Amino acid sequence: MKAVADRVGSPRPTLGLTDAVALIVGIVVGAGIFETPALVAANTGGPLWTLLAWLLGGGISLIGALCYAELTTAYPHAGGNYYYLLRAFGRDLAFLYAWARLAVVQTGSIALLAFVSGDYASQLWRLGEYSPSIYAALVIALFTALNIAGIRQGARTQNLLAVATVLGLAAVIVGGLLAPAPAQPLAAPAPASTNFGLAMVFVLLTYGGWNEAAYISAELRSVKRNMVRALLVSIGIITALYLLANVAFIHALGTAGMAGSQAVAADLMRRVAGAPGAAFISALIVVCALSSANASIITGGRTNYALGQDFTLFRFLGRWRTGTETPANALAVQGVIALGLVVLGTATRGGFKTMVEYTAPVFWLFFLLTGAALLVLRSRDPQIERPFRVPLYPLTPLLFCLICGYMLQASLAYTGTGALVGVAVLLVGLPLLWIARRTRTDS
């Protein structure tokens, strides 16, 4: 463990509370809110159940945030989840988590965001039968190349794209609330074919990303106080925005209209302002998706670089190009894997939905293990100062683990081919772990 800790470096606390809130909200509130409401509505069947699902998503995120607040304030470390799993369960499980980030979770998220941009870009200019997939592949290739070219190029692009997220969501909310109500009644009973568990998979995917706060814990000023505030304030803002967005969708389209939509925000704006409104919001959502995809490419490349630093087997990922200040190999490998996932999404004809299936089981498995790590570390490290302690311990972390376990079961039981492929790719990490254990060095 000493060798791993020595290589992490010493980030300086330069971020304030406002920076942390802006970062968390910016990561979470991305293009997903423009794509998943249709899938949630299709699996709930009525407006009250739809809004309840989004409210529950905020509550579940709050429970998880309380657990992360203790971990991040007791163990402020740039490694985030990787470090908590390393301390609680050892190097082997930490390796599997890093492998999952490389091959499933982060690359799956990049492909998912690329498909979102492709879905909405196809509303503006269709490139044939496989238009969303073509756009998705172009996004991954272009933004990977951009970030390999240099961190300045990637960062400047990110700054230009970031503001479009809030503008796009604000336009959707205002447009939906001002739109005339649909002709069909909104309060129809939910049909027998609904699946609330699957709906929650999509809801919590859209809430996903607040846990990335763990990766800035070593850089946050007054982390013992500000991390808790940042998590609670951010989740409050995100929950309010998501509820307002879904109220707007329901008001303008009804749950039946939402469930049948391929691009729910574009359909809403088409109802409000005709073809120009649909084109405008589609363009904004493309920019939002590009912003999230670019950010995921940047952070994913750094995680993969750290994997190469810590494990000899992936040493080629741990090379830093000093002229451009980029982990070029890590970015290139990540891009190739993400392009492969675009092929998978195209082959299953699921695109975005397949990427949700692919990432969800693995994501919830390691979320569950992170909750368990809190229980293990509270017992193993009684001497560690804990500026924030989870309320109602151990009930709160146990509830978080139960929720994660349910979501893991739901993501396996209610999803299809993508989930099986994601789990299979995770299992490929086991022979790689065996090889890594035989080839690792502690130097």
C-alpha angles and dihedrals in degrees: 000000000000091000091054093048093048092057096051096079128209115284114199122234100249103139125092131205093269091050091052094048091048091049095049094045090046092052095046103038099065138119094309093082088061093054111032101055090076091053092046092049090049090057100042102041101203138059096243093051090046093053091043090056091054092045091050089051089059092047093050091048089052091054090050091046091057089055092047090047090064094044095047095047095044094043109026101184137147090231093069113180091005090061095046092051091045092054095042104038108012140246098307096061090042088056092052090050091052090047090050090052090051100043106026123007105040098031090044089053091051091051090046092054091045090055090051090054089047094051093053097037086056088059087063103037121002119211098198133275095332096039098134091049093048091051091046092054092047091051093052094045096046098044093043089052090046092055093044087055090062147310091249091060093047094046095047091050090049092052091052094048100042099078092057092071095067093038092052095049092045090052091051094049095047093043093049095048092049094046122101114258117259120258096244120080116261100212101068116145117260113265120243092249095066121120114200093182092058090045089057090052088061094041094052091044087059091049090048120118103054088102088066084082085085089072094060096046091103091052101046118104114234088006093177090066107021100050093062091047093046093052096046096044093045095051090047091054093045094049092050092049093049094048091049091048092052093046087054093049093048093046094051103035109013121228092280091054091047093049092052096047124107092192107021099184092049091049090050094052091044087057091048102041107005124234096337091054092050092048092049096051092042090055091049092050091050088055091048091052091047090051093052093043093051091049091049091050091052096048094039091054091054093049091051090048089055090051089055091050094053103039125049092210090066095037092128089066092056097069118114122205103220097195093060098023092232137124090236098178093048091050093047094050091046090052093051092051092048090051089052089054090053087057089050092050091049094048092053091043087228102104106168094016092052091052090052089053092045096053104031103076094046092044093052093045092059092039087057091049091050089055089049089049089062090057092046095047094046087058098037099044106040090151094060114105110244110196089184123035121195110253116247093014125219093018096062097052090041089053089048090051091048091051091049090048091052092048090048090053092045093049090052098041100042102038132073144214095338093060092051091050091048093052091045091053090050090052089054084069090070097070088039088054090052090052092045091052090053095047102036122115128197094215 
